Amino acid sequence: MSRRCLALALAAGVSVSAAAGDQPRWAPNACPPPSARLQVTPPAALSEARLTLARCVQRDLDQGRWTDAEVRLSSARRAVPMVPGGERRPWLALVVGLDAARRVDVGPWSALVGVVLADQEALPWVGPLVRGVASARSSWDRQDADLHARGRVEADRLQRLSAAAGPLSEAERARLLVQAALAGAQYERDEMGLLLEAAHDLEVRLLSGDELRVPVVLARELEADLLLITDRYAAAGQRYRDLLVQWPYRVQGRIGLAAAYRRLGHAREEEETLAQARALWASADAEALARIE
């Protein structure tokens, strides 16, 4: 077995075995510990390794195991030099997108205002998206001109990337999200709503059936968070519920929904929602569990 194939298997966190002449039997839902040393026979198909990496990291994030996700992604980065040249950029783009999603989950937003993602050139829209939303999101509860200006710089970058990539692109979705976050920070709620609706519609088109696309920031969650901050608790609750229909394992949405229930005085619904969050994060890192009140 080659060093390259072993590295890819370790990065993906997947074990594959097959008898001579048989096709590999993939178990993408079985994610070993990220640091496990695996035996792979025959060599893993790169496309399957990418899919399994995406599934395993997403599972880590869904279950609040942020450290496991970070270790798995670190292994995936170390495998990059061993990936065949023509496949290297897609592999690295997947790693960058998953790492951005992890960082957004871990937060806080204020720590992401100036973040520089390693290898972000492999996915040019993701850095401006994270920094742009972070800048706007951090200024939501206070009118901070400097943060707004930083967000505007990232929105301008995304405008150029979107013009080059076209209207049905991740760059365009990122542009809509940052523009909406900036509008929300300025209490331009009608504009924010229109932009987020467009971002959500594009999100559904881009993400449907494609497990290798990484959402990073979800339009419904972004809108619900702003509604919660601006004391529109019933509307925030409805948006969180909308989010959870599409993303039922999203604990952050359940935490937001519980906060909306609390402010509405719905104690029973709040506790039920938090109990669901605790169940989903039964094996979560302590840092993640601390988010559940």
Secondary structure, DSSP 8 states (H G I E B T S, - for coil): --HHHHHHHHHHT--EE--TTS--B--TT----TT----EES---HHHHHHHHHHHHHHHHHTT-HHHHHHHHHHHHHHGGGS-HHHHHHHHHHHHHHHHHHHHHH--GGGGTT---TTGGGSTTHHHHHHHHHHHHHTTTS--HHHHHHHHHHHHHHHHHHHHH-SSSHHHHHHHHHHHHHHHHTT-HHHHHHHHHHHHHHHHHHHTT-TT---SS-HHHHHHHHHHHTT-HHHHHHHHHHHHHH-TT-HHHHHHHHHHHHHHT-HHHHHHHHHHHHHHTTT--HHHHTT--
